């Protein structure tokens, strides 16, 4: 907490300086976007409606941001990535909302300073280590990092609750889950956030979101036209090699079997559109893959031992091992598993992401996955 020179007091509609305001109005399942509304329109929506604005601060309120002394000091630079950080500039974002609007529980991989300019907000934080208890959408889902619709935030003693008032600021660490609710005051709330990339985010983005996806499109990996069985053999060979690499440098990292189990329970079972039995019908014999079959196990082990795969395992495993907290590391590992499995289930005519919940629930029994830990 602590003030940072921000204007204190007043309602959302009493702060001037926004221009080109865009309204996001949600009603049931619909979201309606319009332009040209005032702060008064956001602060006082019609009964039964909520209004919410988010965007780069420089597009709406240069004078508000420049009136905050020293906001640039809230942009944190990561010493390990100094040359990269020199090319990234602070990008404050503006948030305006009517009363009782809730930003659903989610995580951001960045450093986040949340500065409240007017109104009140209630913030609940959960450490990354609680990821197994948070029913997130998978990383391959359009709403990734967000709590699934209809799910409730977990109740656990590790959560922390803060009430912010005008002029106060809260630091939200990378990968910490947070839910933010605007207070019930009639004037709504206005805040500015200062976001800067964390070292863990840079490692995740560079090696999982970008490099991994690129590598999966080149040799020795099969193209989408190949059989799903062959691509699954390669997927589990790569995953087994990466986990073996990580286990050499960290004693606390979860096993590949326990990670699959946790992903299934926390992210994918609730997304099943059919019963597990129906899943087995949709993917007969798991596309011919039996992890306990000696031929499949031999194929996985052979692929994992290829020089190119060993090199990739050192590259990705080494990067993930550098992530600072165990919770964030496991979140990234879960995202990596989903990315690789979705790639394996993709064909020339069908995206694999939609099959991942069925595959994890029907084809990845805990006892069969434990065979991968011998790679």
N, C-alpha and C positions, 0 to 999 in steps of 0.2 A: 504494500500500500504506500501511501504517501503522495502528496500533491506534486505536480510537475509544472506549475505555472498555468494549469488549465483553468478556464473560467469556471467558477463554482456557482451552484444554485440555478434556479430558474427551470423552466420547462423546455421541452424540445422546440416548441413553437416560438420561444422568446429569443433563440439564437439565430442571428442573421448570417449571411455569407454564402449559403448554398445557392448554386445556380444550376439549371438544367436537371432538376431533380427527377429521378425515375422512381416510379412506384411499383412495388411487387405486391399484389393483393392475392392472398390465398383463400379459397373457399372450398371446403371439402377436399377433393382430389385435384382441383384445378388451380393453376397459377396464372394470373393475368398481369401482363407487363404494359405499363403506359408511361408516357413522359409528360412533363410540364406541370406537375403538381407541386404545391408548396409544402413547407415543413408543417404548416397547420393541417394540411390534408393527411400527412403521415401521422401526426400526433393525435388526431381526432377522427378516426375512420367511422363509417356508418356502423350502427349496432350489428354485432355478430360477425364483423370482419376485422382482419388484422392487416397492418401494413408494415413493410420492412424494406429498407434500402441498404444496399451494400455496393461499394464501388471505390475506385482509386480516389483518394482525397483530393489530388490535384485537379481532378475533373469537376469537382463540386465546390470545394471550399478552401482555396489557397490561403485566404486570409485567416481561417481558423487554425490551420496547421502552422503557418509562419508565426502566429501569436503565441505559440508554445515554446518557451525558451529552451534551446539545447536539445530539441527532439532528435537531432542526428546522433546524439550520444547513446540513444536507445537502440541503434542499429549495431548489432554485435558482429565483430569480425572474428572468423575462425583462423587462428595462427597457422594451422596445418595446411590451409588452403588459401594462403595470402594472395597469390596471383589471381585466383578466381574471384575472391572477394573484392579485389580492386575494380573488377568489371561490373559489380552489382551495386546499385544505388538504393538508398532507403526508399521504400514505397508505402507510405502511410495509406491506410484504407479508412473510409468513413462508414459508420453503421448508424442508421436511424431506424427506430421502431416505435410502434404504438405500444400501449400498456399490455402486459401479460404475453408478449411474444416470446417464444422459446426457441433458441438455437439448439437443435437436437444434439444429444451427446455424440461427440466425434473426437478425433485426434488430428493434430497437424504436426508434421515432422519438423517444423521451424521453431525458432525462438519467437515468442509472441508477447509483446507488451500491450496490454489492453487498458486504455486511458479513458475514463468516463468524464464527459464534459457537462452533461446534464442528466437529471433523473436518477434512478437507482437500478442496479442490476444485482442479481443473485447468481453466483458462480459456484458450481460443484466440480471439483477436480478428483480424478482417480489416477493413480500411478500406472505406468505402462504394464507393470507386472500383473495387473488385474485383467489383461486382455481376454483370458479364457472365460471370464464371467460377463463380458460385454458382447452382446449379440450383434456384431457388426455385419454389414454387407461385405462379401468377399472383395478382395482387391481387384478382381476381374469384372466386378459389377459396376454399372454406371454411377451408383451411389456409394462407392467404396469410401471407407473411413467413417461412414455414418452409421448410427444405430438403426437397426432394421425397424421398419414400420410395425407398430403394435408391440414392440419390445419395451421393457421398462429398464431404466438404469439399475445396476446392481446395488444391493445394500451391503456395504462392507465397511469395517472399521478404518480402512486405509483412506477413505474419501475425506476430502477437505472442503468446507463450505465457507464462502466469503460473501459479504454484502458490500458492494461498491457504491459510493456516493460521489456526487459531482466533485471533481478535483482529485479523485483518488485513482491509483493505477495498480494493476495486478500483472505480475509476470507469470506466464504459462509456459512451462518447460516443454521441449520437444517430446512428442509422442505421448504426452499426458492427455487423457480423455477429459473433456470438459463440456458441461452443459451450462448455457447462459440464458437466464430468464429475466426479461425486463420487468421492473416492479409494476405495481398496479396503479401508480400515480397517473392522473389524467393526461399529463404532458408527455408521456412516453420517455424515451432516452436517446441520447446522442453520444457516440464514442468514436475514438480514433484508435486504430491498432498499428503498431510498428512491427513489421515482420522481417526477419532476416534468416537466411539459411543456416541450419545447424550443421556441424560436422557429420552427424549421423544421417541427416537428410542428403547431404552431398554424396556420402558413401552409398546410400540406398538408391538415389536417383541415377548415379553414374553406373553402378554395377548391376543393379537388379532391373530397374525400369528401362534403362537404355541399352547397356551392353549385352545383357542376357537375351533380350528380345532380338537384337541384331545377330547374335551368335546362333540362335535357334533357326535362323533363315539360311545358314551356310553349312557346308560340309564339316563334319561327317554326319550331320543330322539329315534325316529323310525329309523330302518335300511333302506338302500336304496330300499329294496324290498317292503316297505310299499307304500301306495298311496301318490302321490304328494299332494293331498288335505290335508291329515293328517299331512304331514311334513310342509306344508305351515302354517297350524294352529299353529304348534309348533314354526316355525320360527318367525312369527309375535308376538307370545306370549313372546318369548325371547327378541326380539328387543324392544317391548313395555316396558318390565320390565327394560331393560338396560337404555333406554331413561328416564324412570320415575326416576330411581336412579340418573342419571346425573343431571336432572333438580332440584333435591333437594339440590345439592351442587354448582350449577352454574346458574346465572341468564341470562347469555348471550348466552348459548348454543342453537343452532337451534333446532326446533321441529322435530319430526320424519317425519311429513308430508312435511315440507319444505326441509328436507334432501333428501327424495325420489325425490321430484320435481327437485332439483338442480342436483342430479345424472343423472336423465333422460335427462335433457337438456344439461348438460356439457359433459357427457361421453357416453351415450347409444343411443340417437336418431340418431346420425351420423353413428352408427355401424349397423343400421338395414339393413339387406340384402333383406328385403321384406317390403311392405307397412304395416302400422298398421292394416289395415283390414285383410291382409294375416296373420298377427300375431294372430289375434283372431281366424282364422281358424285353425292355427297350434296348438293352445292350447284352445280347446273348453271350453267356459264358464270359462276360467282361471283355468282349472282343478277343476271346481266346487267351487272355492273360491269367495265369495262375501263378502267383508269386512263390507258392510252395512247390511248384513243378520243377524238377531238376533241370529240364531243358531251358525253361524261362530263367531260372536262377543263373545258369551258366551263361546265357546270353547277356543278362544284366551285368554280370561280373566281367565278361570279356569287353563289353563296351566301356565300362568304368575304368578298365586298365589301359585303354588307348592313350597314347602320349598326348593327343590333343585334349581329351577329356580330363586327364590328370592336370594338364596346364590350366584348363578352365576352372577346375575345382580349386586349385591353388589361388587363382585370381579372385574368384567369387568368395570362396571360403575365407581367404585372407582379409578381404574387405569387410565382410560381415563380422569377423572376429574383432575388428577395430571399433565396432559400435559400442558405446560406453556403458549402457545399462542392459541387463539381461532381458528385461521386459521388451525394450525396443528391438533388441536383437531377435527375439522370438517373433515379434510382429513382422519384421522384415523376412524372416525365414518362412513364416506362413504365407506371406505374399509371394515369395519365390516359388514355393510348392504349387500354389494355385496357378501361377503363370506357366510353369512347366507342364503341369497336367492339362491345362486348357490347350496349350500348344499341341500336345500329343493327341488330343481328342478332336482336333480340327481337321476337316477334310476340304477338298476343293469346293464343296457346295454347302458346308455347314460349319458354323463357328463352334468351337469346343467348349466355350465358357458355360453354355446352357446345360451341358452334360456333367459338369464337375460335381454338383450336389449328388446326383444319382451315383456317379462313379465312386465317390468317397464313401457313400452309405452302403453300397452293395458289393464293392470289389476290393476294399482295402481293410480286411479284417486285421485286428491288432496282431494276432499270432503270425499271419503271413508277412506283415511288414517287418517283424522283428528279424526276418532272414536278411534284410537289407543291411542290418547293422554289422554284418560280418565282412562287408566289402573292404 
